[in-house]
């Protein structure tokens, strides 16, 4: 797995406080980005599930049951 560099400008005062507290900005940034990616991934997945649910509702239960039975019979 390769890496890339991501940079962000922050106020000098914030940088000084980070140093005083022994906080490594790179670790905080990595964690925040990973959490945001996870959050957005979940949101997109939920949207897809909701959309699939709408499609299933429109198709109706009987047609789904029929399709499943036909699929089983083909095996």
C-alpha positions in Angstrom: 0.0 0.0 0.0 1.4 3.4 -1.0 1.1 6.6 0.8 0.6 10.2 -0.2 1.1 13.4 1.7 -1.8 15.6 2.7 -1.3 19.0 4.2 -3.4 21.5 6.0 -2.8 25.1 7.2 -3.6 25.7 10.8 -3.2 28.8 13.0 0.2 29.2 14.7 -1.6 29.2 18.1 -3.1 25.9 17.4 0.3 24.5 16.4 1.8 25.7 19.6 -0.9 24.1 21.7 -0.5 20.8 19.8 3.2 20.9 20.7 2.6 21.8 24.3 0.1 18.9 24.7 2.3 16.4 22.8 -0.3 15.9 20.1 0.9 14.7 16.7 -1.2 16.4 14.0 -0.6 13.6 11.6 -2.2 11.0 13.8 -5.2 13.2 14.5 -5.6 13.9 10.8 -5.3 10.2 9.8 -7.9 9.2 12.4 -10.3 12.0 11.4 -10.0 11.1 7.7 -10.5 7.4 8.3 -13.6 8.1 10.4 -15.0 10.5 7.8 -14.5 7.9 5.0 -16.2 5.2 7.2 -19.1 7.6 7.9 -19.6 8.5 4.2 -19.3 4.8 3.2 -22.0 3.9 5.6 -24.2 6.7 4.4 -23.9 5.7 0.8 -24.6 2.0 1.7 -27.7 3.1 3.6 -28.9 5.1 0.6 -28.4 2.0 -1.6 -30.3 -0.2 0.8 -33.1 2.2 1.0 -33.3 2.5 -2.7 -33.3 -1.3 -3.0 -36.1 -1.5 -0.5 -38.2 0.9 -2.6 -37.6 -1.2 -5.7 -38.6 -4.4 -3.8 -41.7 -2.7 -2.5 -42.8 -1.6 -5.9 -42.2 -5.1 -7.3 -44.4 -6.7 -4.6 -43.8 -9.7 -2.5 -45.6 -12.1 -4.8 -43.3 -11.4 -7.8 -40.3 -11.9 -5.6 -41.5 -15.2 -4.2 -42.2 -16.3 -7.8 -38.7 -15.2 -8.9 -37.1 -17.1 -6.0 -39.0 -20.2 -6.7 -38.1 -20.1 -10.4 -34.5 -19.6 -9.5 -34.5 -22.6 -7.2 -36.1 -24.7 -9.9 -33.4 -23.8 -12.4 -30.7 -25.3 -10.2 
